[in-house]
Amino acid sequence: MKYEFDEIIDRKRDPFSFSFKWQSPDYILNDLGVKQVREDVICLETADMDFKTAPEIIEDLRALCDHGIFGYSLIPDTYREAVCGWYARRQNWVFDKEDIYYYPGTHEAIAQLVKQYTKQGEGVIVLVPCYGYHGDVETAGRNYVQVQLINDGNEYFTIDYDALEKACQDEKNTMLIMCHPHNPTGRVFDHEELSRVADICRRNKVLIVSDEVHSDILRKGQDFEPMMKACGPKDLIACTAVNKTFNLAGLAMTNVIISDPDLKQEGRGFYSMPSPFGIEAVISAYNKGDAWVDALNDYVDSNISVCMDYIGKNLPKAKVWRPEGGYSLNIDFSGYGLSDEEVVERIYGRAGVILNSGLFFDDTRGTQVHRACLSSPRALLLEAFERIAKEFAD
Ligand SMILES: Cc1ncc(COP(=O)(O)O)c(C=O)c1O
């Protein structure tokens, strides 16, 4: 089947204009102090996609609609089999059906895992710049402990093992949230990197939560090794989801995988029932979604190539590095020698393109670097970069 990713769907207007990404640029603009912005903004900030999900899933959800009863729902065995099947097939990662724990979204999963597996006042380590788990950690009364990744100066990031070891040696720090593939840097950590991190954590009794929600979106030829497969299940919990892969984040279906018998958490105090739509979408996605995800990866690969090429030619002083996984591209504008405010004004205010600034991922990072999610129809992305390039042409 040929899948359509070029269609531009208006997510700003009715009907169904509930899009967080397209309806909420104000919170980003307020944070950055941008007062005036053009009407026709292009939103490339939040990590969701402007593509319809796979037609196979839509068809199955339509059949569920026709069934017409949307009562309290239980996760059937076919759901567990679909999840296990997907990871065995696509990531060569085998786990038991009983290792799957449903949570309503990855944020909620992480917030609950923090509460369940750490104590008040303890620290949770994150490798920054990183997707924001602040809220999940701090609202539970735990400390958010930032360990800087090493930037080679061109937006390629590696792990600072000495800094990680030091943070882990502090016995107040009892959990590491590992983001793999890493958002926003786009790194897919390799076997050696994962093993060294696991070794440091285990020697220091730091539990690892590996957030792998971006693991199905990879550049062509890029391998991905789930951390649990690379390092074994001991003291490790993985978060997986259809949310990013199939643009189903609104259904909030996250599957936490716990294979270490000592960590199994039955009765540890969290229970939530998924919607029938969420259950059906997961079964459908994981049983029927392979071809769509392969086509999506091809499209995203081309988006990244086309945008990097465009940036190379038209924003020659900007630095970018081709991400290994996910669909985020970090663009460093510091080569233009402008103040933080001026960079923000040109991109957000004048070009009307909403991105996520470096501040969003690391409060020491300033606003010279911005993340663009390249998960939209190509024409829209090119329009966004044309507008930005025009503002940096002088
Ligand atoms: C690495 C990572 N984890 C978790 C989330 C949030 O996931 P969910 O929508 O499942 O809560 C995001 C969203 O951007 C993300 O990038």
The ligand as an SDF file (V2000), in Angstrom:
LIG
                    3D

 16 16  0  0  0  0  0  0  0  0999 V2000
   11.5660   11.1240   25.3400 C   0  0  0  0  0  0  0  0  0  0  0  0
   10.1170   11.3890   25.6220 C   0  0  0  0  0  0  0  0  0  0  0  0
    9.5240   10.7360   26.6280 N   0  0  0  0  0  0  0  0  0  0  0  0
    8.2350   10.9520   26.9270 C   0  0  0  0  0  0  0  0  0  0  0  0
    7.4760   11.8570   26.2140 C   0  0  0  0  0  0  0  0  0  0  0  0
    6.0440   12.0410   26.5840 C   0  0  0  0  0  0  0  0  0  0  0  0
    5.3920   10.9010   26.1700 O   0  0  0  0  0  0  0  0  0  0  0  0
    3.8480   10.6360   26.4350 P   0  0  0  0  0  0  0  0  0  0  0  0
    3.1030   11.4270   25.4260 O   0  0  0  0  0  0  0  0  0  0  0  0
    3.7110    9.1600   26.2030 O   0  0  0  0  0  0  0  0  0  0  0  0
    3.5590   11.0340   27.8390 O   0  0  0  0  0  0  0  0  0  0  0  0
    8.0550   12.5700   25.1710 C   0  0  0  0  0  0  0  0  0  0  0  0
    7.2700   13.5550   24.4110 C   0  0  0  0  0  0  0  0  0  0  0  0
    7.7680   14.3440   23.6650 O   0  0  0  0  0  0  0  0  0  0  0  0
    9.4080   12.3150   24.8540 C   0  0  0  0  0  0  0  0  0  0  0  0
   10.0170   12.9400   23.8450 O   0  0  0  0  0  0  0  0  0  0  0  0
  1  2  1  0
  2  3  1  0
  2 15  2  0
  3  4  2  0
  4  5  1  0
  5  6  1  0
  5 12  2  0
  6  7  1  0
  7  8  1  0
  8  9  2  0
  8 10  1  0
  8 11  1  0
 12 13  1  0
 12 15  1  0
 13 14  2  0
 15 16  1  0
M  END
$$$$
